[in-house]
């Protein structure tokens, strides 16, 4: 049903995320991957939800839509993990990943 509604649209995934790619494939959608290079910085007054929205907006805004097809959908997203108000960034090493998973598992 979703595929019928998207007929004629070109779908762009603005992400290298294997999980997002998997989800779109599971929906049976044809899409092109055009990742963005956005500096992931944000105002420190934002909540985790606001940070995810802020970064997703920045990723979407990097696309120059002039001259592009009119029936195009750009999917830009971001994920923020927080625990008890602490934002857990992307782990920089295997050990940081293990530490983060231990925190999240209680």
N, C-alpha and C positions, 0 to 999 in steps of 0.2 A: 504494500500500500504506500509506504513512504517513497519507494522507487518511482511509482506513477506520478506522484506530486513533484518529483525532482527532474522529470524528463525535460530535456532541453537546457538544463542548468549545468554549468561547469563547476565542479567542486574543487576547491583548493584547501589543502590541509597545511596550515602555517606552523608545522611542528615536525620535529624528527622523532617524536615519541612513538616507540613501538606499540605501546598500549593504545594510543589514539588510532594508529593505523589499523591495528587489529580490530578495534570496535567498528570502524567504518567498513572494513572488509566483511565483518560479520553481518552488517546491515545489507551487504550486497551492493554497496555503492562504488562507482568508479570515481576516482579522485586523483589529483596530482599533488605531489608533495613539494611545497616551496617553503622551506623553513626560513624563519626570520632571524636576524642577528640583532637582538634588542638587549641593551644593557639592563640587567635585572636589578635596577635600583628603584627605590620608592620612598615616599615620605615616611618618616618613622612614626607618624601619628595615625597611620592606617591600621585597621583591624586585619586579621588574616583573610577574611572574606573580601574586604576592600582591596587588599594587596593583590589577590588573585585576579580580581576584576580590572584593577589598574594595569597590571602587566599584560593581561589578555587584550585590553584596549590598545596598549602601546604596540603590541605585535600586529594587531589588525590595522592600525594606523600606518604601519610601514609600507603597506601595499599602495602603489600608485595605480589607481584604478582608471586613470585617463587612458583612453585608447584600448581598454580591455573590454571583453565581451560584457554586454549588459546583463545577461542572465548568468551571473556568476555568484557563487557563495564562497566566502572565505571563512574557514573555521580556525579561529585562534583561541587558545585556551592556556591556562596556567594552573598549576597545582601548588598549594601551600600546605605544609604539614605543621600543625602546632599542637603543643601539649601543655596544658595548664598555663596558657598565655605565652609560652616560649615558642618562637618560630624556629623550626628545625630546617635549616637549609639543606642543600644537596651535599651529601657526604663527599669529602675530598679524597678519602682513602677507604680501603677495606676496613680498617680498624674503626674509623668514624662511622661507617655503615653498621658495623656490629654494635657499637655503642648506641646508635640511634634506635636500632631494632630492639635492643634490650630495654631502653627507656619506654618505647611504645608498647612493649609486651607486659610492662608492669614489673 
